[in-house]
């Protein structure tokens, strides 16, 4: 029986996000394109005979701010384990080691990716026979982004973002991710949103080539961006700096505060270092779209 499972959980970007209206359940209907990028949290799940479930933060990259990462029942990893226990009747005993590289509460889906990794690890360590669709439905109970990480590495999200369909997407591009040291509440951003009247998102469904991708990128937008900028106007400065460095498009990811610039060629190291300078406290990372079929990578 398998006793160890290592999973690399990627960050996600929203290449465009339209908010279509408020739902009866209090959430919002959205239309977005999720793309996984190669900025990974690395999680090792080790099954043990007893002792319950414990989390261990082994390493934290600079700028990730681990104070927002609880190691108790408030963590989405533990919530995911408890959900599987309720659904299956299994009582888990696990040690979970985490190397955290995705900034916390940054619009990059790090918590959701970690929770998805926990769901997948549980199925492998305890030989739980469940379809990907059912596992995604379990994840949706904890967070709307979680099902994405259990499926394709690029997908169109509808509904709360948990109704997914894979998309063919040109992936020969880079991003510079800038996460400034500010907190923006996703709940407050959605609460302050002036709702759009309909979908205006660019069509990325069949952007297999560079020119088609660039054309769609120019039409893309994030309905949440205006609200995020009102709450954290310093993001405007980062958007300007990324454009000055030749970005083909600059966007807020999700509800922020991470902003990213899309580049069709690999950004020079001196460009990245210039953005890191100045003592701003911002985390600046270069990443590329994940090219594996599925978002989570099992090692």
N, C-alpha and C positions, 0 to 999 in steps of 0.2 A: 504493500500500500504506500502511496506517495506521502511523504512527511514534510516536504519542503516545496515551496512555490515562490519563484521570484518574478515579479511583474513590474514593468516600466510603464508608468501612467503619464501620458503626455498632457501638455497644456492644449487648450483649444483657442481658436480665434473665431470671431464672428465677422465674416466678410459680408457685411450688410445685415441690417436688422430692422424690420418693419413691425410696429405694434398696431394690430388691426382692431382691437377693442377689448373691453373688459368682459371677463367671463362671469357666469353665475357663481362659480366657486371662489371668486375674489382674485383669481389670477388673470393674466392677459393672454389673448391669442396673438401669436407672433409668426413671422415668417423670417427665417434666417438661414445662412449657410454656415455650418460648422466645418472647420478644418483643423485637424490635429497637427501640431507642430512639435519638432524634436527637442523640446524642453521637458525633461522627464523628472517626476518623482520616482524613486526606486524603492520598492517595497518587497521585503522578504517575509513570507508567512511560514512559520515553522509549527507544525502540529506537535503537541506534547500530551503526556498521559493525563495530567491534571494541572490545576493552577488557574483555570479560567483564561481570559483574554487580556493580554497586556500589550501596551504600545511603548515603543522605545524610539526616540528621535536620535538617530545615530549621527547625523550630519545635517547642517543647514547652510545653504549657500548664502553669501553676503546679500543683504537687502531683502531677505525673505520674511523677516519679522516673526519669529517663532512664537511670540507672545500671543498671537492669534490662533495658535494651534493647540487646543486642549488635548491632554492625554487621558481624559476620563470619558464618561458616557456621552459627553457632548460632542465628541468627535464623530464625523460621518463614517469613519472606518468601523468603529464599534457599533454604530447604529445599523450599518449594513450587516454585520455579523449577527446582531440581535434579530434583525428581520429574517435572515435565513433560518435562524433557530426557531422562530415562531412559525415559519412556513413549513418546516420539515420535521420539527420535534427533536432535532439534533442538539446536543449540548456541546459547544465547542470549547476546546482548550488550545489556545494559540499564543505564540509570541510573534509580534509584528514589529519588524525593524524598518524604519523609514529614513531615507535620505531625501530631504526636502529641498527641491530646487525651484518649484513653481511658487511665485509670490502668493501670499495668503490674502483673500478678499480683494482680488485685483482684477476681476473680470476675465480670468483665464481658466476657470473651471478646475482648479487644483483639488479642491475638496471633493468635487463630484468625481473626478478621475480616480482619486484614492478610494472612494466608496465603491466605484465600479470594480476596481482591482480587488477589493475585499470580497465582493459578491462572486467574482470569477474564481478567486482562490478557494473560497469555501466549496464551490462545486467540485474543484479538482482534489482538494485534500480529503473531502468526505464522500467522494464518489456520488455526487448528487446528479441525477439524470434530469436535466431541465433544458428546454430549448432556449436559444438566444432571445427569442421574443418574450418568453415568460420571464427570463432573468431581467430583461429590460423593463417589463411591467413591475417587477419587484422594485427595481431601482427607481422607477418613477414615483413610487410612494415616498421616497426620501428627497428627491430633487429632480426637477425637469431636465437638467442637463445630463444626468447619469446615464440614461439609455444610449446617448450618442457614443460614449466611451466603450460601450459593449458591442458596438457595431462597426460600420465602415469608417475609414479615417477621413472621409469627406462626405457630408450629407446635408440635404435640405431638411430643415426642421419646421414643422407646423404645429398648430395647437399651442400647448405650453412650451413647445420646443421638443417634445418627446414623441411626436409623430414624425418618423424619419423615413427618408428615401435616399438611397445613394446617388451621388452625382459624379459625372465624369468631369474632371477639373485639371487644367494645365497646372503643373506643380514645379516648374523650373523657375522659382523665385525665392527670395529671401525676405525676412522681416527683421527690423530692429524694434525690439520691444522696450518701451520705457515705462517703468512703474514708479511714479513719484511717491514720496512718503506722506501720502494723504489717505484718509479713509472716506469712502463714498458708500453709503448704504444703498444696496439694490432696492430694498423695500421703499426707501424714501424717494429714490429716482423714479420708480414706477408710479408712486403716489403723486408725484409732482408733474406727471407727463400730460401734455395736451394731446389727446389721442388723435391719430391720423384717421382719415376717412376710408382708406383702402391701401392695398399693397402697392408700394412704389419700388420695391426691391429689384435690383438688376437680375437678369436671368443668367445664372451660372450653370444651368443644367447641362449644357453641352459645350462648354468652353474648353475644348481639348487642345487648342493651339494658342500661341502667344498673343496674336493680334486679337482674337476673340476674347481672351481673358482680359487684356488691357482695356478693350472697349467696355466690357461689363464692369470692370473696376472703376472706370470713370463715372459710371452711372450709379454706383453703389453709395449707400448712406446708412447711418445708424440713427433711428428715431430717438434713441436715448441720449445722443451726444449733446444736444442743446441743454438738457437738464444737468448732465454731468458737468458741463463747462460752467454753468451758473454756480454749481456747488464747489467746484475746484478750478477756478479760472487760470491757475498756473499751468494747467494742461495746454492752454492755448500757446504758451511759450514753447513747449515741447513739440507741438504740431508744427509750429513755424520752423524750428530747428531741423526737424526731419525733412520738411519740404526743401529747406536750404541745401540739404545733403542729397537732393535728387530723388526723393521718394516719388514713385508713380502714383501713390495714393496714401493718405494718412487717415487713420480711423481710431476711434475709441472701441475697445473690445468689450462687448456686453454692456454692463452697467459701470464699467471703469473700475478704478482710475487708469488702468493701463492703456497707453496709446501706442499704436504701431505704424511704422512706415513700411510699405511694400516696395522692394527693389528688384529689378529684373536682372541685376548682376550682383555678385557677392560684394557687400560693402567693405571697403578697405579698412584695415585695422586702425589706421589713423583717424578715420571717421568715427569709429566706435569709441576710441579713446578720448576723442574731443568731446563726445557726448557724456562720457563718464566723468570728465573733469569738472572743476568748479565747486566741488563740495556741496552739491545739491541734495545728496542723500538718495537720489533716484537710482533704481536698479536698471541697468542697460544690458540687454542680452540680444545676441543674433541667433535666429532660428530659421528652419526651413520646414515646409510641409512634410508630414510623415508620408512615406511611400509604401508602407506595408498595407495590405488589404484592410486589416482591422486596426482600430485605434490603440487598444492595449497590446503591449508586446510581452509575451511570455518567454522568459529566458530559460 
